[in-house]
Amino acid sequence: SKSHPNGLGNSSDLIGKYLHDSTGSSASGFVPGLMNRKTSYNEDGVGGMHVYSPWWGDNSKLDFPRGYHIEVWGGMSNPNYGFGFNTNEFNKFFGLKVGGYGESLREDVKKYYGSVVGFGGRGEGIARKENYCEIDPTTLDDYGIPVLKFNYKWSDLEVKQAKHMQDTFEEIIHNMGGEPLGEKPGKDRDYGLNAPGEIIHEVGTTRMGNDPKTSVTNKFNQLHDVDNVFIVDAGPFVSQADKNCTWTIMALSWRASDYIIEQLKQQNI
């Protein structure tokens, strides 16, 4: 429109820009010290949980900014056997035959149950103007609505962070007396760094700020250009730490709601 030639609320030309997601990389290991567990414990339901380890690093000694946390999970879910995972594959670490069926397989499952430990790193990606989403000019969804087109690449800083994750996971597994499972991803695979969007912590694209020239909304999620439009999702995030963003979305939405009520009472909107 004439009032908004660059799109609604987009006088800053920043809508869609500064898109960013959490980083992620993972590894797992077999720990012989966790074999032959007692069967008398009631551990029902523990398979879906994980232990959280916050960031501990000193960035002044590292080659990347910010940090990541580690989610440590154990092998306490339902035992499985088949394509992609073979419980008694661990027999190879003891010079024993891999494979089997019947009673010997059942004994192997009991012996190795709970002996796998996994590590998932979730870190902070840097918000950059060149990472953005836009309306696809040609592709429509099933309802005839144009879909989003994403333009997002990790920088060398996120790749270095993933390398630090993998080196840390390997060190922890070895210090536990364990054996890493699978091939450690190298530089050719960005050290196992998940593609942007895979950790599903996407934020940004309508960043908040005090200056209408460098931001889309104010601190109350209100468009600088349109007083009666508020964005109450993850769009106004200026940065995103290594955490899930849901609670912060809820907190910002609550604050925005209180502000809307106040502004309505004052007849400002």
N, C-alpha and C positions, 0 to 999 in steps of 0.2 A: 504494500500500500504506500501512498504518499507519505504517511506518517512514519512508516517503518520500511524504508526502501531496502534495507539489508535483512529484513525478517524481524518478526516481533521480538523486541527486547535485545536486539543484536547490534546496537550502535557501536559497541566495542569490537565487533567482529570476532568474538571469542566463543560464541555458542558452538558447542561440539568439540572445542579444543581443550587441551590439557587432560585428555582422557588417560587414566592410569589404573592399573590393577596390581594386586599383590604378586610378588614373585613366588616361585615354588620349585622345589627339587626334593627328591626323596631317595632313600636307600633302605635296605634291610639286611639283617645278619642272623646267622644261626649261632646260638650260644649253648655249647655243651653243658655248662653249669646249670642250665635250667631244665635238663632232661630228667626223666624218671620222677616226675612230681608225684606227691601223694594224691590219692584219689578221694580222700575223705573230706576235702574242702568243698564247701558250697560256693562255687564261683559262677553261678548262673548269671548271665547278663553282662559279664565284665568284658566280653569281646569287643564291644562297640566303643569303649572308653579310650581316652589317651591321657598321658601326663603332659603337662605344659611346662616348658622351660623358657623363661624370658631371655631377651638379648643380654649378653654379658660382655660383649667385646669392647675394646678400646679403639675407637675409630682413628685416633691419631697414629695408631700402629698398623692400620689396614689400608688397602688400596681402593676402598669403596666407601661411600657415605652410608649413613643410617644403619639398619641392622635387620635381624630376623629372629623369630622364635622357633623353637623346635617342638613338634608334637611327637611324642614317643608312644607307640602303640605296641601291644603284645600279641602273641599268637594264641589267644584264648577264645577265639570265635569257634564256630562249629568245625570240627575236623573235616577236611576235604581231601579228595583223591581223584585224580583224573587229568584231563588235558590242561596243560599249563602249570600244574603243580602236583608233585608226587611226594607224599609225606616221607617215605623211606628213601628218597633221594639223598637224605643226609647220611645214609649208610656209607656212602663213598668216603666220608671223612674218617671212617674207622676201618677202611679196607674190607668192608662187608658188601655182600651182593645187594644191588639195587633192584627193586621190583619184588613181586610176590603176590600172594593172594591168601585168602582164608585166615587161619589163626596167626600165621607169621605176620601178615599185614596188620591184623588187629593189634598185635603186640607192638609193632613198630609205631603205629599211630599213638598208642598209649605212651610209649617211651619218649617220643619226640614232641608230644603235645605241649604247647606253651613255650617251646624253645626258640621261637622266632621273635625277634624284636625289630620293629621298623621305626624309621625316622622320617618325618616330613618337615621341611623347612618352609616357613611362610615369612616373606620379607617385604620391605617397603620399596616399591618402585618409584622412581623420580618422575614427578609431573612435568611434562614437556609440551610446549605449544605445538610441536610438529606431530604429536600423537593425537589423532582426532577421529571423529566419526561425522558422517554427512549423509544426506538423503541420496539413496541410489537413484540415478536418473532414469534407469530402465527397468529394474527388477521390482515386481509387486508381490505381496504375499497373497494367500488364498482369498483374502477379502478385498483385494484391489488396492491395498494401501502400500505405498513405497516403503521398502525396507531400508535399514541402515547399512551403510558401507563403512567398514572400519579400516583405518590406516594407522597401524601401530607396530613399532619395532622396539625391541629392547636395545639399550645402549651397552657399551662395554662395562659400565658400572654394575648393571644387574647381572651380567655374565660373571663378573668377578665375584659377586656375592654368591652365586650358585656354586662356584668352585670352592669357596670357603665352606659352604654347606657340606659339599661332598667330602672334603678333607676332614671336616669335623666329625661327620657320621662315621667315616672309616676309622678315625682315631678312637672314638667311643667304642665301636664294635671290637677292635683289637684289644683295647684295655679291659674289656669284659671277658677276654679269652675266646672271642667268637670269630666266625668266618663270614666275611661279606658275601652276600648272595647276589649273583649276577655280575655283569661286567660294569666296572666303574666308568660312567660317562666322561669323556674327555672334551677337549676344546672343540673338536669337530661336531659335537652334539651340544655345545653350550653348557656342558657339565650337567646335563639333565634338566635344564631350566624349562619349566612349562611354558607353552606359548601364551602370549597375552590373552586374557579372557578365560583361561582354563581354571583359574582359582576362583573365579566368579565373585571377585571383590571390586568390580568396576565402579569407579567414582570419577568425579570431575565433569567437564563439558559445560557447566554453567557456574563457574567458580564465583565465590562470594568475595567481597572486598569493599573498601570505602570509596574507591575511585571508579566512577562509571567508565572511564577510559580503559581500565585494566581489569575489570570484573563485570559480571553479568547481574549478580544480585548483591543486596546489602547483607548485613549480618543476620537479618531476620528472614532470609530466603526470599525477599521481595525484589522483583525486577527493578533495576534502576530506572528503566524507561517506561514502565507501566505499573502504576501504583497498586492496581487490584489484581495482579498476577503474582502468585507465590509458587516456588518450586520446592516441594517437600520430599525429595528423594535424595540420592547420593550425588546429584549433579553439583550442588554448591561446594562440595569438598575441595579445598585448595591443596591438601595433601592427604595421604592415607598411610597410616602406620602399618605395622605388620599384623594388625588385628582384624577380626570380622567387623564390618562397618554397620551392621544392623542397629545396634544400640545407639550409636551416634546419630544415625538417621532418625531414630525415634526421638532422641533428645532434642535435636534441631527442629523436628516437626512440632514437638510440644512447645518449644520456645516460640516458633512461628505462629502457632495457634493462639497462644496467649497474646502475642503482639497484634494479631488480626482482630481479636475481640476488643482489645484496647483501642485500636484505630477505628473500629466501627463505632464504638461508643463516642469517640471524639468527632465522628463523621468526616474522618480524613480519607476514608475509602468507601 
